[in-house]
Amino acid sequence: MKRRPADPLYVELSREVARAGYFAKDPRGYRWRGALLIALFVAAYVSLLVIRNLLFVVFALVVMAQLVTQLAYLSHDAGHRAITADRRWIQIIGHFGMTFLTGFSFSWWMHSHDNHHDKLNERDHDLAMKYSLVLTVHDDGARGKRGLARALLRWQGHHVWLVMPLYHFAMMFDGLVWIVKHPRTTRIDQLVLPGYLLLWFVVPVPFIGWKLAAIHWLAESMIASIYLVLTFIVHHVGKKVILPSDEPGMTLLRQQLETTRTLATWRIFDWYYSGLNYHIEHHLFPWVPHWRYRKMRFVVQDFCRRKGIAYREQGFWSAVVEVFVHLRRVGRIADGEAPAVPVAAPAAPMQRAT
């Protein structure tokens, strides 16, 4: 792994954010949030075992999918050492929220997500840029498509929204492949993953039967998939793709700002996104408790304004349209129709799109 050169501007910004108190740990905040989410999850889980009303079941599954997603986000924060630096607790929190509740391999997620943060939007290094059959996010990837993947490419701006419910299963599959390939370093995953099967396919059977248990699992997984895709697809797709020729001059601060979107949302959506709507701030300082990003972004914005650095904050629908247009443009490369435009237009300092 190459060592990134020091970035004086990032160091200066870090000092300002630290002086403002945002770097302090807040384990108490995470404890009450985790306790509340677990209590609500248990209530929803038990209610699905004993209540048969269809409308209630639908409502409970929608709520449960959100709770599972939020607990997975707590695992995400643990992986970034936002909750604690104790490796044992990181593993406990991480495997509970991901491996046990969602069926993802926390070990795989740590590997892929650490890579994403370290190699953000680098064409040849960021694993998050290497989509498979149904999605291609940059021009060179489109030119390399063959067969069915090439046929689907033209319509990816449309079908990506239709396959959102399947994302959960792709994540599970990637995790299982990682476990098979790395049996020695994924022993905790191997011990915890059977608990996921017990939770969704064994415990419910005496109460509701295996058919309803399977339906509940499938519905919850597909709803949670939509939550995840709507959270992640708007953050980097359509932003600058860093080519090998860009890498030598790319500073840490520039890389985060040019490849990432922060979304301007109502405060209630901070819960839904678990702070990841402030994605520039998350990538700059992923160890900060996520509920501080809303206020912390003003420190980042003020710093960028004073330094004449572009910082772009967008509304959600503006980001969705930008993603759609970008995916359509990349999809037309297979037919030689894509217009020669940059991946993302440079933003003026402190530009906000709504």
LUMLO-500483 format. One record per residue: x, y, z of N, C-alpha, C in turn. Coordinates in steps of 0.2 Angstrom, whole numbers, plus 5000, padded with zeros to 4 digits. Example, Ala and Ser with C-alpha at 12.3 -4.5 7.8 and 13.67 -1.06 7.14 Angstrom:
BEGIN
n.px;n.py;n.pz;ca.px;ca.py;ca.pz;c.px;c.py;c.pz
5066;4972;5039;5062;4978;5039;5066;4984;5039
5064;4989;5035;5068;4995;5036;5064;5000;5039
// end
This chain:
BEGIN
n.px;n.py;n.pz;ca.px;ca.py;ca.pz;c.px;c.py;c.pz
5004;4994;5000;5000;5000;5000;5004;5006;5000
5003;5011;4995;5007;5017;4995;5006;5021;5000
5011;5025;5003;5010;5030;5008;5008;5037;5005
5002;5039;5008;5000;5046;5005;5004;5051;5008
5006;5056;5004;5010;5062;5006;5006;5066;5011
5010;5070;5015;5006;5074;5020;5002;5080;5016
4997;5081;5019;4993;5087;5016;4992;5092;5021
4996;5098;5020;4996;5103;5025;4989;5106;5026
4985;5107;5021;4978;5109;5022;4973;5105;5026
4974;5098;5025;4970;5093;5029;4972;5094;5036
4979;5094;5037;4981;5095;5044;4979;5101;5048
4979;5107;5044;4976;5113;5047;4968;5112;5048
4965;5109;5044;4957;5108;5045;4956;5104;5051
4960;5098;5051;4960;5094;5057;4961;5097;5064
4965;5102;5064;4967;5105;5070;4961;5110;5072
4958;5113;5067;4952;5117;5068;4946;5113;5071
4945;5107;5068;4939;5103;5070;4941;5100;5077
4947;5098;5078;4949;5096;5085;4947;5101;5090
4949;5107;5089;4949;5113;5093;4941;5114;5095
4937;5113;5090;4930;5114;5091;4927;5108;5095
4931;5103;5097;4928;5098;5101;4925;5092;5098
4925;5092;5091;4922;5086;5088;4925;5080;5088
4931;5079;5089;4935;5073;5089;4934;5069;5096
4931;5072;5101;4930;5068;5107;4925;5062;5107
4927;5057;5110;4923;5051;5109;4916;5052;5113
4911;5049;5112;4905;5049;5115;4902;5043;5116
4905;5038;5120;4902;5031;5121;4895;5031;5124
4894;5036;5128;4887;5037;5131;4882;5037;5126
4883;5042;5121;4878;5043;5115;4877;5036;5112
4882;5033;5110;4882;5026;5107;4878;5021;5111
4879;5021;5117;4876;5016;5122;4868;5017;5122
4866;5023;5122;4859;5024;5123;4856;5023;5116
4859;5025;5110;4857;5024;5104;4856;5016;5102
4862;5012;5104;4862;5005;5103;4856;5002;5107
4856;5004;5114;4851;5001;5118;4844;5002;5115
4842;5008;5113;4836;5009;5110;4834;5005;5104
4839;5005;5099;4838;5001;5093;4837;4994;5094
4841;4991;5099;4840;4984;5101;4833;4982;5104
4831;4987;5108;4825;4986;5112;4819;4986;5106
4820;4991;5102;4814;4991;5096;4815;4985;5092
4821;4983;5090;4821;4977;5086;4818;4971;5089
4820;4970;5096;4817;4964;5099;4809;4965;5099
4806;4971;5100;4799;4972;5101;4796;4970;5094
4799;4972;5088;4797;4971;5082;4797;4964;5080
4803;4961;5082;4804;4953;5081;4799;4949;5084
4798;4950;5090;4793;4946;5094;4786;4947;5092
4784;4954;5090;4777;4955;5087;4776;4951;5081
4781;4950;5077;4780;4947;5071;4779;4939;5072
4781;4937;5078;4780;4930;5079;4773;4928;5082
4769;4934;5084;4763;4933;5088;4757;4936;5085
4758;4941;5080;4753;4945;5078;4752;4943;5070
4746;4942;5068;4744;4940;5061;4741;4945;5057
4740;4951;5059;4736;4956;5055;4741;4958;5050
4739;4958;5043;4743;4959;5038;4746;4966;5038
4742;4971;5039;4744;4978;5039;4750;4979;5044
4748;4976;5050;4753;4976;5055;4760;4973;5053
4759;4967;5050;4765;4963;5048;4769;4968;5043
4766;4971;5038;4770;4975;5033;4773;4981;5037
4769;4984;5041;4772;4989;5045;4778;4987;5049
4778;4982;5052;4783;4979;5057;4789;4977;5053
4788;4975;5047;4794;4973;5043;4798;4979;5040
4794;4984;5038;4797;4990;5036;4801;4993;5042
4798;4993;5048;4802;4996;5054;4808;4992;5055
4807;4985;5055;4812;4981;5057;4818;4982;5052
4817;4982;5045;4822;4983;5041;4826;4990;5042
4823;4995;5044;4826;5001;5046;4830;5000;5052
4828;4996;5057;4831;4995;5063;4838;4991;5062
4837;4986;5058;4843;4982;5056;4848;4986;5053
4846;4990;5048;4850;4995;5044;4854;4999;5049
4850;5002;5054;4853;5007;5059;4858;5003;5063
4857;4997;5065;4862;4993;5069;4868;4991;5065
4867;4990;5059;4873;4989;5054;4877;4995;5054
4874;5001;5054;4877;5007;5054;4881;5008;5060
4879;5006;5066;4883;5006;5072;4889;5002;5071
4888;4996;5068;4894;4992;5066;4899;4996;5062
4896;4999;5057;4900;5003;5053;4904;5008;5057
4901;5012;5061;4904;5017;5066;4910;5013;5070
4908;5007;5073;4913;5004;5077;4919;5002;5073
4918;5000;5066;4924;4999;5062;4928;5005;5061
4926;5011;5061;4929;5017;5060;4932;5019;5067
4931;5015;5072;4934;5017;5079;4930;5023;5082
4924;5025;5079;4920;5031;5082;4917;5029;5089
4916;5023;5090;4913;5021;5097;4919;5019;5102
4924;5016;5100;4929;5014;5105;4935;5011;5101
4941;5012;5104;4947;5009;5101;4949;5002;5103
4944;4999;5107;4946;4993;5110;4944;4988;5104
4949;4984;5102;4947;4979;5096;4942;4974;5098
4942;4972;5104;4937;4967;5106;4930;4969;5105
4929;4975;5108;4922;4978;5107;4920;4980;5100
4925;4982;5096;4924;4983;5089;4922;4977;5086
4925;4971;5087;4923;4965;5084;4916;4963;5087
4914;4964;5093;4908;4962;5096;4902;4966;5093
4903;4973;5093;4898;4977;5090;4897;4976;5082
4903;4975;5079;4903;4974;5072;4900;4968;5069
4901;4962;5073;4898;4956;5071;4891;4955;5073
4889;4959;5078;4882;4959;5080;4878;4962;5075
4880;4968;5073;4876;4972;5069;4876;4970;5062
4881;4967;5060;4882;4965;5053;4881;4957;5052
4886;4953;5054;4886;4946;5053;4880;4943;5056
4878;4945;5062;4872;4941;5066;4865;4944;5063
4864;4950;5063;4858;4953;5061;4857;4953;5053
4862;4954;5049;4861;4956;5042;4864;4950;5038
4868;4946;5041;4871;4940;5037;4877;4942;5033
4879;4949;5034;4886;4951;5030;4892;4948;5034
4897;4948;5031;4903;4946;5034;4907;4953;5037
4907;4954;5043;4910;4960;5046;4918;4960;5044
4921;4954;5043;4928;4954;5041;4929;4957;5034
4924;4954;5030;4924;4956;5023;4923;4964;5022
4918;4966;5026;4916;4973;5026;4922;4977;5028
4925;4976;5033;4931;4979;5036;4936;4980;5030
4938;4974;5027;4943;4974;5021;4940;4979;5016
4934;4978;5013;4932;4982;5007;4931;4989;5009
4928;4991;5015;4927;4998;5017;4933;5002;5019
4938;4998;5022;4945;5002;5023;4948;5003;5016
4947;4999;5012;4950;5000;5005;4947;5006;5002
4940;5006;5002;4936;5012;4999;4938;5019;5002
4939;5019;5009;4941;5025;5012;4949;5027;5010
4953;5022;5009;4960;5024;5008;4961;5025;5000
4957;5022;4996;4958;5023;4989;4952;5026;4986
4949;5031;4989;4942;5034;4987;4942;5036;4979
4937;5032;4976;4936;5034;4969;4942;5033;4964
4947;5030;4966;4953;5028;4962;4951;5022;4957
4951;5024;4951;4948;5019;4946;4952;5012;4947
4958;5012;4948;4961;5005;4948;4962;5002;4955
4960;5006;4960;4961;5003;4967;4955;5003;4971
4950;5007;4971;4944;5007;4975;4940;5001;4973
4939;4996;4978;4935;4991;4976;4928;4993;4975
4925;4998;4978;4919;5001;4977;4917;5003;4970
4923;5004;4966;4922;5006;4959;4921;5000;4955
4922;4994;4957;4922;4988;4953;4916;4984;4953
4910;4987;4951;4904;4984;4950;4904;4978;4945
4899;4974;4946;4899;4968;4942;4894;4969;4936
4889;4964;4936;4885;4963;4930;4881;4969;4928
4878;4972;4933;4872;4977;4932;4874;4984;4932
4880;4986;4934;4882;4993;4935;4889;4994;4933
4890;5000;4930;4897;5002;4928;4897;5010;4929
4902;5012;4933;4901;5019;4935;4907;5024;4932
4911;5021;4928;4916;5025;4924;4917;5023;4917
4920;5027;4913;4920;5026;4906;4924;5019;4904
4930;5019;4907;4934;5013;4906;4931;5006;4907
4927;5006;4913;4924;5000;4915;4918;4998;4910
4915;5003;4907;4910;5002;4902;4913;4999;4895
4919;5002;4893;4922;4999;4887;4924;4992;4888
4925;4990;4894;4928;4983;4895;4922;4978;4896
4916;4980;4895;4910;4976;4896;4909;4971;4890
4907;4965;4891;4906;4960;4885;4899;4957;4887
4896;4954;4882;4891;4949;4882;4885;4953;4886
4882;4949;4890;4876;4952;4894;4877;4958;4897
4883;4959;4901;4884;4965;4904;4884;4971;4900
4887;4970;4894;4887;4975;4889;4880;4977;4886
4876;4972;4886;4869;4973;4883;4865;4977;4889
4866;4975;4895;4863;4979;4900;4865;4986;4901
4871;4987;4899;4874;4993;4901;4870;4999;4898
4867;4999;4893;4864;5005;4890;4858;5007;4894
4855;5002;4898;4849;5004;4902;4851;5004;4909
4857;5005;4911;4859;5005;4918;4856;5010;4922
4855;5016;4919;4852;5022;4923;4845;5021;4925
4842;5016;4921;4835;5014;4923;4835;5008;4928
4838;5003;4926;4837;4997;4929;4841;4996;4936
4845;5001;4937;4849;5001;4944;4844;5002;4950
4839;5006;4948;4833;5008;4953;4829;5002;4954
4828;4998;4949;4824;4992;4949;4827;4986;4953
4833;4986;4953;4837;4980;4956;4839;4982;4963
4837;4988;4966;4839;4990;4973;4837;4984;4978
4831;4981;4977;4830;4976;4983;4834;4970;4983
4839;4969;4978;4843;4963;4978;4850;4965;4981
4851;4971;4983;4858;4973;4985;4860;4969;4991
4856;4968;4996;4857;4964;5002;4860;4957;5000
4857;4954;4995;4860;4947;4993;4866;4947;4990
4868;4952;4986;4875;4953;4983;4880;4954;4989
4878;4958;4994;4882;4959;5000;4884;4953;5003
4878;4949;5005;4879;4942;5008;4884;4938;5004
4883;4937;4997;4887;4933;4993;4894;4935;4993
4896;4941;4993;4902;4944;4993;4906;4942;5000
4902;4942;5005;4905;4941;5012;4906;4933;5012
4902;4929;5009;4903;4922;5010;4909;4920;5005
4910;4923;5000;4915;4922;4996;4922;4923;4999
4922;4929;5003;4927;4931;5007;4929;4926;5012
4924;4924;5016;4925;4919;5021;4928;4912;5018
4926;4910;5013;4928;4904;5009;4936;4905;5008
4937;4911;5005;4944;4912;5003;4949;4913;5009
4946;4916;5014;4950;4917;5020;4948;4914;5026
4948;4907;5027;4945;4904;5032;4949;4905;5039
4955;4907;5039;4959;4908;5045;4957;4915;5048
4956;4920;5044;4955;4926;5047;4948;4928;5048
4943;4923;5046;4936;4925;5047;4933;4920;5052
4936;4917;5057;4934;4912;5061;4928;4915;5065
4928;4922;5067;4922;4924;5071;4916;4925;5066
4917;4926;5060;4911;4926;5055;4908;4919;5055
4913;4914;5054;4910;4907;5054;4906;4905;5060
4908;4908;5066;4905;4906;5072;4898;4910;5073
4898;4916;5070;4892;4920;5071;4887;4919;5066
4889;4918;5060;4884;4917;5054;4879;4912;5055
4880;4906;5059;4874;4902;5060;4869;4905;5065
4871;4910;5069;4866;4914;5073;4861;4917;5068
4864;4920;5063;4859;4923;5058;4854;4919;5055
4856;4913;5054;4852;4908;5051;4847;4906;5057
4849;4905;5063;4844;4903;5068;4839;4909;5069
4841;4915;5069;4837;4921;5070;4831;4921;5065
4833;4920;5059;4828;4921;5053;4824;4915;5051
4828;4909;5052;4825;4903;5049;4823;4897;5054
4826;4898;5060;4824;4892;5065;4820;4895;5071
4821;4900;5074;4817;4902;5080;4810;4904;5077
4809;4907;5072;4802;4909;5070;4797;4903;5068
4800;4897;5066;4797;4892;5063;4791;4889;5068
4792;4888;5074;4787;4885;5078;4781;4890;5079
4782;4896;5078;4777;4901;5079;4773;4903;5072
4777;4903;5067;4773;4905;5061;4774;4901;5055
4778;4895;5056;4780;4891;5050;4785;4893;5046
4788;4888;5042;4794;4890;5038;4793;4894;5032
4787;4894;5030;4785;4898;5024;4784;4905;5026
4781;4907;5031;4780;4914;5033;4787;4916;5036
4791;4912;5039;4798;4914;5041;4802;4916;5035
4802;4912;5030;4805;4914;5023;4803;4920;5020
4796;4921;5020;4793;4927;5017;4796;4933;5021
4795;4933;5028;4798;4938;5032;4805;4940;5031
4809;4935;5031;4816;4936;5029;4817;4940;5022
4814;4937;5017;4815;4940;5011;4812;4947;5010
4806;4948;5013;4804;4955;5013;4808;4960;5017
4810;4958;5023;4815;4962;5027;4821;4964;5023
4824;4959;5020;4830;4959;5017;4830;4964;5011
4824;4963;5007;4823;4968;5001;4822;4975;5003
4818;4976;5008;4817;4983;5011;4823;4986;5013
4827;4982;5017;4834;4985;5020;4838;4986;5014
4838;4982;5008;4842;4983;5002;4841;4990;5000
4834;4992;4999;4832;4999;4997;4835;5004;5001
4835;5003;5008;4838;5008;5012;4845;5009;5011
4849;5004;5010;4856;5004;5009;4858;5007;5002
4854;5005;4997;4856;5008;4990;4855;5016;4990
4849;5018;4993;4847;5025;4993;4852;5029;4997
4855;5026;5002;4860;5029;5006;4867;5030;5002
4869;5024;4999;4876;5024;4996;4876;5027;4989
4871;5026;4985;4872;5027;4978;4873;5035;4976
4870;5039;4981;4871;5046;4979;4877;5049;4982
4882;5046;4985;4887;5049;4988;4893;5050;4983
4895;5045;4979;4901;5045;4975;4899;5044;4967
4894;5041;4965;4893;5040;4958;4892;5046;4954
4895;5047;4949;4895;5053;4945;4900;5058;4947
4903;5057;4953;4909;5062;4955;4915;5060;4951
4920;5064;4952;4927;5063;4949;4929;5056;4950
4932;5053;4945;4935;5047;4945;4943;5048;4944
4946;5046;4949;4954;5047;4949;4957;5042;4945
4960;5044;4940;4964;5040;4935;4972;5040;4938
4975;5035;4936;4982;5034;4938;4986;5041;4937
4985;5044;4932;4988;5051;4930;4987;5056;4935
4981;5055;4939;4979;5060;4944;4982;5059;4950
4984;5053;4952;4985;5051;4958;4991;5055;4961
4997;5056;4958;5003;5059;4961;5001;5066;4964
4997;5070;4961;4995;5077;4963;4989;5077;4967
4986;5072;4969;4980;5072;4972;4981;5072;4980
4979;5077;4983;4980;5078;4990;4974;5075;4994
4975;5073;5000;4969;5070;5004;4963;5074;5004
4964;5081;5005;4958;5085;5006;4954;5086;4999
4958;5087;4994;4955;5087;4987;4951;5081;4985
4954;5075;4987;4951;5069;4985;4944;5068;4988
4944;5070;4994;4937;5069;4998;4932;5074;4995
4934;5080;4994;4930;5085;4991;4927;5084;4984
4932;5082;4980;4930;5081;4973;4927;5074;4971
4927;5070;4975;4924;5063;4974;4918;5062;4978
4915;5066;4982;4910;5065;4987;4905;5070;4987
4899;5068;4989;4893;5073;4990;4891;5073;4997
4890;5079;5000;4886;5080;5006;4879;5082;5004
4874;5079;5007;4867;5080;5005;4864;5085;5011
4861;5090;5008;4857;5094;5013;4850;5091;5014
4849;5089;5020;4842;5086;5022;4839;5089;5028
4833;5087;5029;4830;5089;5036;4833;5085;5041
4833;5087;5047;4836;5084;5053;4834;5077;5054
4827;5076;5052;4825;5069;5054;4829;5064;5049
4831;5066;5043;4835;5061;5039;4842;5060;5042
4844;5064;5046;4851;5062;5050;4850;5055;5053
4844;5053;5056;4843;5047;5059;4843;5042;5053
4839;5043;5048;4839;5038;5043;4846;5036;5040
4849;5042;5038;4856;5041;5035;4861;5039;5040
4860;5039;5047;4865;5038;5052;4871;5043;5051
4869;5049;5049;4875;5054;5048;4878;5054;5041
4877;5048;5037;4881;5047;5031;4879;5052;5026
4873;5056;5027;4871;5061;5022;4877;5066;5022
4880;5067;5027;4886;5072;5027;4892;5068;5025
4892;5066;5019;4897;5061;5017;4904;5064;5016
4905;5070;5014;4911;5073;5014;4914;5073;5021
4911;5075;5026;4913;5076;5033;4915;5068;5035
4911;5064;5033;4912;5057;5035;4919;5054;5033
4920;5056;5026;4926;5054;5023;4932;5057;5026
4931;5064;5028;4937;5067;5031;4939;5065;5038
4933;5064;5042;4934;5062;5049;4930;5056;5051
4931;5050;5048;4926;5045;5049;4926;5042;5057
4930;5044;5061;4930;5042;5068;4926;5047;5072
4923;5052;5069;4919;5057;5073;4912;5054;5074
4909;5054;5080;4902;5052;5081;4897;5055;5076
4893;5051;5072;4890;5053;5067;4885;5059;5068
4882;5060;5074;4877;5065;5075;4881;5072;5076
4887;5072;5076;4891;5079;5076;4892;5081;5069
4891;5077;5064;4893;5079;5057;4888;5086;5055
4882;5086;5057;4878;5091;5055;4881;5098;5056
4883;5099;5062;4886;5105;5064;4893;5106;5062
4897;5100;5062;4904;5100;5060;4905;5102;5053
4900;5101;5049;4901;5103;5042;4901;5110;5041
4899;5114;5045;4900;5122;5045;4907;5124;5046
4910;5120;5050;4918;5121;5051;4921;5120;5045
4920;5114;5041;4923;5112;5035;4921;5117;5030
4915;5119;5029;4913;5124;5024;4916;5131;5025
4917;5133;5031;4920;5139;5032;4927;5139;5031
4931;5133;5032;4938;5132;5030;4939;5133;5023
4934;5129;5019;4935;5129;5012;4933;5136;5009
4929;5140;5012;4927;5146;5010;4934;5151;5010
4937;5150;5016;4943;5155;5018;4948;5153;5013
4949;5146;5011;4955;5144;5007;4953;5144;5000
4947;5146;4998;4945;5146;4991;4945;5139;4988
4943;5134;4992;4942;5127;4990;4935;5126;4988
4933;5122;4983;4927;5120;4981;4924;5115;4986
4918;5117;4988;4914;5112;4993;4907;5113;4990
4904;5107;4988;4897;5106;4985;4893;5103;4990
4887;5106;4992;4882;5103;4996;4876;5102;4991
4873;5097;4991;4867;5096;4986;4861;5093;4990
4855;5094;4987;4849;5091;4989;4849;5084;4987
4844;5080;4990;4844;5073;4988;4842;5072;4981
4837;5075;4979;4834;5074;4972;4839;5077;4967
4842;5082;4968;4848;5084;4964;4853;5079;4963
4855;5076;4968;4860;5070;4968;4857;5065;4964
4851;5063;4965;4848;5057;4961;4848;5058;4954
4846;5064;4952;4846;5066;4945;4853;5066;4942
4858;5068;4946;4865;5068;4943;4867;5061;4942
4866;5057;4947;4868;5050;4946;4864;5047;4940
4858;5048;4939;4854;5045;4934;4857;5047;4927
4859;5054;4926;4861;5056;4920;4868;5054;4919
4872;5053;4924;4879;5050;4923;4879;5043;4921
4874;5039;4924;4874;5032;4923;4872;5031;4915
4867;5035;4913;4865;5035;4906;4870;5036;4902
4874;5042;4903;4880;5044;4899;4885;5038;4898
4887;5035;4904;4892;5030;4904;4889;5024;4900
4882;5022;4901;4879;5017;4898;4879;5017;4890
4879;5023;4887;4879;5024;4880;4886;5023;4877
4891;5022;4881;4898;5022;4878;4898;5015;4874
4895;5010;4876;4895;5004;4872;4893;5005;4865
4888;5009;4864;4886;5011;4857;4889;5017;4854
4894;5019;4857;4898;5025;4855;4894;5031;4855
4889;5032;4859;4885;5038;4859;4886;5043;4865
4891;5041;4869;4891;5045;4875;4895;5051;4873
4892;5057;4875;4895;5063;4874;4902;5064;4878
4906;5068;4875;4913;5069;4878;4912;5074;4884
4910;5072;4890;4909;5077;4895;4913;5074;4901
4915;5079;4906;4919;5076;4911;4914;5072;4916
4917;5068;4920;4913;5064;4925;4909;5068;4929
4912;5073;4932;4908;5078;4936;4910;5085;4935
4906;5090;4934;4908;5097;4933;4911;5099;4939
4917;5103;4939;4919;5106;4945;4915;5111;4948
4914;5111;4954;4910;5115;4958;4913;5122;4960
4909;5127;4960;4912;5133;4963;4912;5133;4970
4917;5137;4973;4917;5137;4980;4910;5138;4984
4909;5133;4988;4903;5133;4992;4897;5133;4988
4897;5130;4983;4891;5129;4979;4886;5124;4982
4880;5126;4982;4874;5122;4984;4869;5120;4979
4868;5114;4977;4863;5112;4972;4857;5110;4976
4851;5112;4974;4845;5110;4977;4840;5108;4971
// end
